[in-house]
Amino acid sequence: MAKLDPAQYVREVRQEVAKVTWPTRKETLVTTGLVLALSALAALFFLIVDQIIQLAMGWVFGV
């Protein structure tokens, strides 16, 4: 079993964090904007599909 060494663990974590390529502010904003836009588009799509299904069920069941 490996020996637990908190100091070595912290050193290794810092080394790994240094290897991370962090996104720029612009990349983060563009990605966030795309996520929001596509979420709104998906919401609109499902709203339209839901309305069509509601109309179809009303027609089928005569409600």
N, C-alpha and C positions, 0 to 999 in steps of 0.2 A: 504494500500500500504506500502511496506517495506521502511524503511528509508535507504537512501544511505550513506554508511560510507566507504570512500576510504581506510582508514587504516585497517578496518576489512577485506575488500576485499583482500588487499595485504597479510594480515596474512593468510587468507584461501587459497589463491593461493600458498603461500610458503608451507603450510601444504600439499597440494595436490601434489606439485612438489616433495616433500620429499618422497612421497609414490611410485613414479615412479621407476620401475626397469629398469635402463638404460643398454643397451647391452654393452658387452665388445668390445674392439677394434677387437679382433679375430672374434667374432660373426658378427660384422659389415662387416669385410672383406670377410668372408665366404658367408654371405648373398648377398653382392654386386657381388661377383664372380658368384654365382648361377644365379642371375638375368641377368647378362651379358651373361652367357653361354646359358641360356634358351632363351634369346632374339635372340641370334645368331642362335640357332637351329630353332626357329620359322621363322626367316627370310629366312633361307635356305629351310625350308619346303615350304613356300609360293612361293619362287623363282622356285622351282621344279614344284609345282602345276601349277603356272602361265605358265611355259614353256610347260607343257603338254597340257594345255588348248589352248595355242597359236598354237601348232602343230595340235591339233584336229580341231580347227576352220579353219586353213589353208587347211587341208585336206577336210573338209566339203564344204567349199566355193571355193575350187580350186584356192586359191590365192598363 
